[in-house]
Amino acid sequence: HQPLDLEEVRKPWSSLKFLLTDSMTRMLDPLTVGRVIGDVLDSFNPSVKLEVVYGPNKRVYNGHEFMPSAVCAKPRVEIGGDDMRSFYTLILTDPDAPSPSDPHLREHLHWIVTDIPGTTNVSFGEEIVGYEAPKPFIGIHRYVFVLFKQKGRQTVYAPASRDHFSTRDFSEENGLGLPVAAVYFNAQRETAARRR
């Protein structure tokens, strides 16, 4: 009889391994675990570097907690991309307003900067909705930075209100498509004891 061809045996397993790894990666994605995918965004493939830093060196990583006092001033935001001829829109939104257990104001908009040239930072863009510092009164709130690639320059317009903002609707109305990057942090109200 014929010797066993190990490659033939491995083939179905390698594709299964890929499938498992792919779906496990998606399940373990911090944006999915933190329900940012679902509550705020549809699933997307990150394709542009987004780095958000508060103060001198407090970088935002998915799911990390920040004190509201540490996020009073707008952050430095560096974006990647291919070149300066591509333009991006950055949004900061809170899907947990006024509280995570009753988010009836979802989403509350905190910031929009448009026309940011690729490979630069937000200071080169145009702020169409000013930065509003996060002030979570009840519970732990998620604050989500979302980056979209624009079709062209000066094609994105400010929404009518900060409350009941929808990142999905905003993207659709302005022809932005799916995000190219996102990162979020958590914050809750500071008590006098927590500030020390």
C-alpha positions in Angstrom: 0.0 0.0 0.0 0.9 3.7 -0.5 2.9 5.7 2.2 0.8 8.4 3.9 1.4 11.8 2.4 1.6 14.1 5.4 1.1 17.2 3.2 -2.3 15.9 2.1 -3.2 15.3 5.8 -2.1 18.8 6.8 -4.0 20.7 4.1 -7.5 20.7 5.6 -6.1 21.5 9.0 -4.0 24.5 7.9 -7.1 26.2 6.4 -9.1 25.3 9.6 -6.3 26.8 11.6 -6.4 30.0 9.6 -10.2 30.2 10.0 -10.0 29.7 13.8 -7.1 32.2 14.1 -9.0 34.8 12.0 -12.2 34.5 14.0 -10.4 34.3 17.3 -8.4 37.4 16.4 -11.7 39.2 15.6 -13.2 38.0 18.9 -10.1 39.2 20.9 -9.9 42.5 19.1 -10.1 45.2 21.9 -12.6 47.3 19.9 -14.9 44.2 19.7 -14.4 43.2 23.3 -15.1 46.9 24.4 -18.3 46.8 22.2 -17.0 49.8 20.2 -17.6 47.5 17.2 -21.4 47.2 17.5 -22.3 50.3 19.6 -20.4 52.8 17.5 -18.8 51.2 14.4 -19.2 48.4 12.0 -16.4 45.9 11.7 -13.5 47.4 9.6 -9.8 46.6 8.8 -7.5 49.2 10.4 -5.2 50.5 7.6 -3.7 53.8 9.0 -1.6 54.5 12.1 -3.4 56.6 14.7 -1.6 57.7 17.8 -3.3 59.8 20.5 -1.3 61.3 23.3 -2.6 63.4 26.2 -0.2 65.7 28.1 3.5 65.0 27.6 3.4 61.2 27.3 0.0 59.6 28.1 -0.7 57.5 25.0 -4.2 56.1 24.5 -4.4 52.4 24.3 -7.7 50.5 23.8 -9.6 50.1 27.1 -7.1 51.9 29.3 -8.5 54.2 31.9 -7.8 57.9 32.1 -8.8 60.4 34.8 -11.0 63.2 33.5 -8.4 65.7 34.8 -5.8 64.1 32.5 -8.0 64.7 29.4 -9.1 68.3 29.9 -6.9 69.7 27.1 -7.1 68.3 23.6 -4.6 65.6 22.8 -1.8 65.4 20.2 -3.0 63.2 17.4 -0.5 61.8 14.9 -1.8 60.0 11.8 -0.1 57.8 9.3 -1.3 57.3 5.7 0.4 57.3 2.4 1.0 61.0 1.7 0.0 64.5 2.4 -2.4 64.6 -0.5 -4.8 62.3 1.4 -7.1 64.0 3.9 -8.6 62.5 7.0 -11.4 63.3 9.5 -11.0 62.6 13.2 -14.0 62.2 15.6 -14.1 61.8 19.3 -17.4 60.5 20.6 -19.0 59.1 23.8 -21.5 56.2 23.3 -22.3 56.1 27.0 -24.0 59.4 27.6 -25.4 60.2 30.1 -24.7 56.8 31.6 -23.6 53.3 30.4 -26.8 51.7 31.8 -29.1 54.3 30.2 -27.2 55.8 27.1 -30.3 57.7 25.8 -28.1 60.6 24.5 -25.9 58.1 22.6 -23.6 59.3 21.1 -22.3 62.5 22.6 -19.9 64.2 20.2 -16.7 65.7 21.7 -14.6 66.7 18.8 -14.3 66.8 15.0 -11.2 67.8 13.0 -11.3 67.5 9.2 -8.9 68.0 6.3 -6.0 66.5 8.2 -3.2 65.7 5.7 -1.9 62.2 5.9 1.5 61.7 7.7 0.9 64.8 9.8 -1.1 65.6 13.0 -4.5 67.2 13.8 -2.9 70.7 14.2 -2.8 70.8 10.4 -6.5 70.0 10.1 -9.6 72.2 10.5 -11.5 71.9 13.8 -15.2 72.0 12.8 -16.5 71.0 16.2 -14.3 72.3 19.1 -12.8 69.9 21.7 -15.1 69.3 24.7 -13.4 67.7 27.6 -14.9 64.4 28.8 -17.0 64.7 32.0 -18.4 61.3 32.8 -21.0 61.8 35.7 -22.3 58.3 36.1 -20.4 55.0 35.5 -17.5 54.2 33.2 -17.7 55.9 29.8 -15.9 54.9 26.6 -14.4 57.7 24.6 -13.8 56.7 21.0 -11.4 58.3 18.5 -12.4 57.3 15.0 -10.3 58.2 11.9 -11.9 58.3 8.4 -10.2 58.9 5.0 -12.0 61.7 3.1 -12.8 61.5 -0.7 -11.3 65.0 -1.1 -10.7 68.3 0.7 -13.5 70.3 2.3 -16.1 67.6 1.8 -17.1 67.1 5.5 -19.6 69.3 7.4 -20.4 69.8 11.1 -23.5 68.0 12.4 -26.3 70.1 13.9 -25.9 68.8 17.5 -23.4 67.1 19.8 -26.2 64.9 21.4 -27.7 62.0 19.6 -24.7 62.0 17.2 -24.2 58.9 15.1 -20.8 58.1 13.8 -22.3 55.7 11.2 -24.8 58.3 10.0 -22.2 61.0 9.9 -19.9 58.8 7.9 -22.7 58.0 5.4 -23.9 61.7 5.1 -20.3 62.8 4.3 -19.4 59.9 2.1 -16.6 58.6 4.4 -17.2 54.9 4.2 -15.7 52.6 6.9 -13.1 53.9 9.4 -9.4 53.4 8.7 -8.4 53.5 12.4 -10.0 53.7 15.9 -8.9 53.7 19.5 -10.8 54.2 22.8 -10.2 54.9 26.4 -12.4 54.6 29.5 -13.0 57.3 32.1 -15.2 57.7 35.2 -16.0 60.6 37.5 -13.2 61.5 39.9 -13.8 61.6 43.5 -11.6 63.8 45.7 -9.9 60.6 47.0 -9.2 59.4 43.4 -7.5 62.7 42.5 -4.8 62.4 45.1 
